[in-house]
C-alpha cells in the first residue's frame, strides 16, 4: 500500500474518531473514489452513513465491503440486518442477513442474539427460544441469552429450574448483566405468584441497573423535570390557529402517554384496521427537537410559516420513504406527550391519543421494566410517581388547548369493554368500525416494544389491578400520590368532529 493511500486512510479515520461525521464521510468517499479496493474503508463509510441518517447508502457500502473480501464478513451481515430491521422495517430481509452471518459462522453469538430478538419482534416464541438456546450451547453462562429466556418462559411453579438458574447466575458477570438477569428473575417469580420475592428481585435489578451506569448519570432531577414542563407550558400558552396541513397527505395518528400505559396495545388494535399501518416508536419528532429546532422550545418563537411547513414536509417525507404503501399511519412514541404543541404547529389537524392507566399499575409496570438509563426516573417508585404527575400536568394543559383533538384513552376501561371504548375512538379518527381491531393478536407484524408478547394474546384483564399483589410495597407511592393530588383523571367522552 502506498504512503499516500495510508495518509488518506489516516486522515479519514482521524475525522471519524473525532466525531466529525460529515467531514469523515467526504474523506472516505474521496478515498474510495480513487482507491475502491479497500474493504475496511467501505465498512467505516457504511458506519458513518448510517450515523448520518443514510441507511440505504450504508447498505450499499457494506455490500462493497463484502464484495471486496472484508475479514469477519459475519459482522457486516449483522450490521446490514440491524439497518434493515431497525431503520427500514424490512424484517424478512434482516432475517436473511442474519442467516447469512450464521452460515459463515454458526457460533456467532451477536447474530444469534439479534435473530432471537427479531423472532420476538415478529411474535415467534419457539424460534426465539431456539436462538437463545443455541447461544447457551456455545456458552452455557451467557447472561444475555439466559435473561432473554427468562423473559419468554412461563414458570412451571416456584421450583422452576430456570428460576434457580437465574438466581445462580446473578453476581457472576457484573452489574449490567445482573440487571438483565434480575428483571428476568422478577418476571419469573411474579408469574409463579411469589410476589414478595418478585419485588425484591426487581428492586435489586433496578439497583444493579443504576450501578451499571457511569456515576451520576442516572439521577432523576425532579426540579429539572418540573422546570421543563413549566417551560413548555409557557412556550405554548394558547391554541395554534394555523392553516390545515398543506398537500394531500394526512398526518399520522399520534399515540403518546406514560410508558406501560397501553400505547402498544392501542397501536396494535388500530393497525389491525385495514386502513392503518403501525409506525411504531418513531424518533422523527424527538430528533427534530434535538437538531433542527434546538434550542427547543425557544426556537419556535420566531419560526416562520415557511419554516414550519418545511419541517412538516420533512417529517411526512420520512414517513413515506419508510412506509410507502400506507394509507393511515400511527406514530406511537410515548414521550411525545412533551411535543403535542409542536405536533399541532406542524399539523393543526392532527389527532393525539393519550393512553392512561391506573397510576399504581402503571408505576409498578415501569418499575418492573428494564428501561434505558436515559429514563432515570424508572429506577425508583417515587421518582416514577413524580414523573407521572408531571406528565399528567402537561397533558391537562394540552387538553385545555385542544379539547377536540387530544383524546384520553383508558386502558382499564378498554379491557373491561373493548368495543364500547374503541369504536368511538375510531369514529373520532375518521375510521369505520372493523371487527379485526379486536383480533389484533393475529396481526403479522413486528412489534419493537416491551409489550411484544402481551399484544400477541387476546385481550386480557389480569394486568388491570395488578398492583393489588404489591400493596405493601406500593403504600409509600400511593400515599405520595394522594398527598399531591395525583389522580386517574376523568376520561371524557370522545368527541366526534
N, C-alpha and C positions, 0 to 999 in steps of 0.2 A: 504494500500500500504506500503510495507516495506521501511525502511530507505535507503537501498541500491538502490532500484529502483528510489526513489526520488533523490538520489545523481546522478545517471546516467542521469536521465532526466535533472537535473540542469546543469550538465556538457555539455550535448549536446546543450541545449538551450543557454548556455553562448557562446559556439563557434559560434552558428548561429547568435546571436546578434552582435558578434564581427566581423562578415563578413568573418570568416574563413571557407569558404564553404566546401572545401574538407575534412577538419578535422571534421566538423559538420556532413557531410554525413557519414563518417566512424563511428562516435559516435552513430548516430541514427540507423545505420544498425546493429551495435553490440548490442545496447539496444533491438531492436525489434527481433533479432535472439533469444535472451534469454527470452524476455517478449513480445510476439506478440500481446497481447490483450490490446494495448494502442492506441486508435484511434487518439488522438491528436498528438501523435508522428508519426504515419503514415502520418498525414496531413503535419506536418513540414518536414518530409523526402521528401514528394512529392514537396513541395515548393523548397527545395534545389536541388532536381533532375532536375527540370525544369531550375533553375538558372544555373546549370552545363551543360545544353545542352543535357539532357537525357529525352526527353518528353515521350517516351513510358514507361520508368520506372516510371515516375511521375504518369501516368495514372493508372498503377498497384497499386501504393501506395495509391492513392486516393480511388481506389476500396476497398482496405483493410480497409481504414478508414470508408467507408460506411458499409462494412460488419460487422464491429465491433462496430457499433452503435454510430458513432460520433454525437454530437449535431449540430444543424443547418446544416443538410445534403444538403440543397439547395445551400449553399456556395460551397460545394465540387463539386456538379454538375456544377455550374457556372465555377469553375476553370478548370474542365475537358473540358468544352465547349471551353474555351479560348485556351487551348492547341490544341485541335482537329482542331479548325479553324485557329489559327494564326501560329502554329508550323508545323502541319501535313497536312493542307489543306484538311481536311475531313469534309466539311461543313455540310453534311447531318447528320453525327454522332453528330456534335456540336449542331445542332438544336434539336436532340433527347435529349441531356443532358439538354439543356435549358428548354425543355418541362418537363423533369423530375423534374427540380428545381421548376418550376411553379406548377406542380402537388402537390408538397409538400407545397408550399406557393404561392398562386396565386397573392399575393400582393408584391412579392419580386421584388423591383424596379431594382436592378442591373441585374437580369435575363431578365426583360422586356427590359431594355435599350440595353443589348447585343443582344437580339433577334431582336430588331428593326435594330440594326447595321448589323447583319447578313443578314437580309432581304434586306437591302440596298446593301450590297456587291453582293447579288445574283440578283439584279435588280427587286425586288418585292416591288414596291412602296406602293400598298394598304396594304400589310401585315405589312410593316414598320410603316405606319401611324397608323394602328390599335394598334401596340405595344406601340407607344408613347402616343396615346390617353388613353390606359389602365393605363399608369403611371399617366397621368393627372387626371384620375378618382380617383386614390389613393391620389394624391397630386396636386391640380389644379395649384399650384405655382411652380412646379418642373422646374427649369430653363433649365436643360439639355434636357428634353423632349420637352419643348416649343421651344428651339433653334433648335432641330432636325426637328420639324415640319416646322419651318421657312425655313429650308434648303431643304425641299421637296415640299412645296406648290407652286403653280402658282398663283400669285396675281391676284385678280379679278379687281383691279384698285387701284387708290390712297387711297381709303377709305376702303380697305380690312380690315375686323375686326382683322385679325392676325397681321397686321401692328400695329394697336392700342394696341393690347395685348402685343406685343414685346416691344413697347415704354414704356408701363406702368411697365413692369417687370424690365427694366434696372434701376439700382440703389438700388435694394432691397436685393441683395444676395452677394455682394462683387465683386471685380474686375475680378476674373476668370469667374464668371457667366456673368458679364456684357460684357466680351469679346465674349463669345459664343453667347449671345443674340444679341450683336451688329453686329456681322458678319451675323447672320441670318436676322436681320433688313435691313442691307445694301443690301443683296441679294434681299429681297422682294421689296425694294424701286427701285432698279435698274430694276427689272422685270416690275415694274409699270411705268417706264420711268421717275422717279423723280431723275434725275442724280445728281443734286447738293446735295439733301438731302441724297442720297445713299452714296456719297463720304464722307459727314460729318459723317454718321453712321460708315462707315468703318474706317475712321481716329480715331474716338472715340474708336472703338473696338480695334484697334492696341494700342492705349494709355492704355486701360484697360488691354490688354494682357501684356504689359510691366509692368504695376503696379501690376499684379498678381505674377510676378516673384520675387525672392529674389533680394534685391538691388544690382545693378552692374552686375547681371548675364546675362543680355540680351543686353549688349553693343557690337555692331559690331565694331571690330577693323580693320579699313581699312589698316593700315600699316602692321598688322599681316597677313592679307589675301594676300597682295602683297608679303610679305616675304615668305609665304607658297608656292605661285606659283613660285617664284624665286628658292626656294629650290628644288622643283620638277623638274623644267626645268634643273637645274644644275645636278641633280641626274640621269637624262635620256638624255644625250646630243646627243646620236647617236642611230640609229635604232638597235634593238636587232636582232642578226643574229643566234639565236639558232636553234636547230633542231625542226621539227614539233612535235606536241603533241604526247606523247607516247601512245600506245594502240590504240584501235579501236573506242573509244568514241569521238564524235565530241564535241568541246566546244560549249557553248550556243551562241546565238546571243546577244551581249551586246548592250543595248539601254541606252544612257545617255543624258544629256543636262540640261538646266535650268528647275527647276520645272515650271509646267504650260506651257510647250513649245510643247505639243502634244505627249509626250512619251507614255502615257497610250493609246491614240487613235492608235498610230502606233502598239503597242504591241497587242491590240485587233484585229487589221486588220491582223497582221501576225498570231495570234493564231486561226483565222478563216480558215487558210490554214490547210488541213488535216494532214500535217506532223508536225505542230508546236503546242507546248503547252506553254501557258503563265506561266512563273515562278513568275512574279510579282516583287515587290521590295524586293529582297533578301539581307540579311545582311551578306552574306558569305565573300565577299571581304573586306568590312569595318571592320568586326570582325577580319579577318586575319591581317589587318593593325594594329588594336588596340592591338592585343595579340601576335600572333606568329612572327610578323615582327616588333615589337616595339624595338628600335625607328625607325620609318619609315620616310623617305626612306633610311636612312643611313645604315640600316641593310642589304639592298640588295647588297651593295658594295662587300661584301665578301661571298655572298651566293653561294654555290656550285651547280652544275647541279643536283646532287642528292637531295639537299635540295629543289630546285625549283620543281623538278619532284614530290617529296613527297607532296608539297603543292598543286600542280595541281591535284594529285590523291585524296587528301583530299577534295578539292573543288568538284570534279566530283562525289566522293562517296556520299557526302552530297546531291547533286542533285538527284542521282539515288535513294537514300533512300526515298526522298520526292516524286519524280516523276518517279516511276519505269517503267512505260509503255511508257514514252515519246520518240519520235524519235528526233526531234529538239526542243530545249528549248530556251526561252528568259530569260535573266537576266536584268530586267528593273529597274535599280537603278539610278535615275537621277544624284546623286552626284558621281557616278563612273567616271565622267569626270576627277576627281582627280587621278584616278588609271589606266588610259589607259596604262601607262608604265608598271605597274605591270601585267596587263592583257596580254600584249604582251610578257612579260618574261615567264609567266606561259603557255600561249597558243599562240605561234608565228603565228599560222594560224587563229587566231580569227578575226572576223569582229566586228567593233564597229560602231554603228549608233548614230550620234549626232543630236538630234532634235533641230531645230532652228525655230524662230518665230519673227515677227515684235517686236523690243525691247520695244516699248511703250505698245503694247498689252500685252507682256509678263510681264513687270514690274507691270502693273495695275492688272493683274490676280494674281500675287504673293501677292500684297498688299491687295487684296480682299480675301485672303485665311487665315484661322486660322491655322497657322503652329506652330510646336513645338518651344519652346523657344531656342532650340539649333540652330535655324536658325534666329539669331537675326537680320540679315540684312533685313528680310521681314517686319519689323515694320516701315521702313522709306523708302520713294521712292528713295531718293538719295543714300541711302545705297544699295538698290536693284540695282540701276544703276551701282554702283561701283562693286558689286559682279558679275553682268553680264559682265562688262568689263574684269574682271579677268578671268572669265570662257572663254570668247572669246580668251583672250590672251593665255591661256594654250591649248585650243583646236587648235589654229593656230600652236602651237608647235607640237602637236601630228600629225596633218595633214601633216606637213612638214616632219616628220619622217616616216609616214606610209600613203602615199597618196592613195594607193590602198585599204587599209583596214579600214581607218577611213572615214566614209561617212556622210556628212551633209544631213539632210532630212528636207525639208522646209514645215512647217505646212500650211502656207498660200497658197503655190503652190499646196499642196496636195488637199486642199478643193476646189481649183479652177478647177483642172483637175485630179481627183483621179487616174484613171488607168495609165495615162501618167507618173505620178510620182511614183506610186507604182510598176509597172511592172519591170522597170529597177533595182529597189532595190531588188526585189525577185530574179532576174537573178544573181545579184552580190552575193546574199546569197546562191546560188545554188538551188533555188526553182523555179518550173514552175508556170506559171500564173494559178490562180484559182479564178473563179468569186465569190466564197464565201467570199473572202477577202473584197469585197465591201458590203457584208451583215453582217458585223461584229456585228451590233447591235442585231442580232438574236442569238449570241453565248450564250450558257447557261453555264456561269462560274462565279466565284466570282472575283470581282474587288475591291481591297482594297486600292483605292486611292481616292482623292477628285474629280476625273473625272468620278466617277462611273456612274452618270446619263447622262453625255454627251455621253458616249460610248454606252448607251442603245438606242440612237436615230440614225436614218440615218444621214449620213454626212451632215453638215450644214455649212453655211458661216457666220453666224451672229457674231461669236466671232472674226472673222478676221476683223480688223479695228475698234474694239470696242472702242479704245482709242479716237475716234472722239467725243464721248459723254462727254469726260473729258479733252478737250483741255486746258481749263484754268488751271485746277488743275495739269496737266502734263507739263505745259510750263516750269517750272524750271528744271525738269528732262530732257526734250527734249534739252534745252539749254546746260545743263551739259554734256549730251552725245555727242552733236555735237562739243562742245568745246574740248572734249577729243578724238574725232575721233572714237567713238564707231559707229559701222555700222552693218547693217544687215548681211553683208558678202556675197561674191559671193558664190553661191552654185554650185559646179562643176557637170558636168555630172558624173553619177555613172559609175565607171569603171568596166567592166566585165572581170574577170580573164581569 
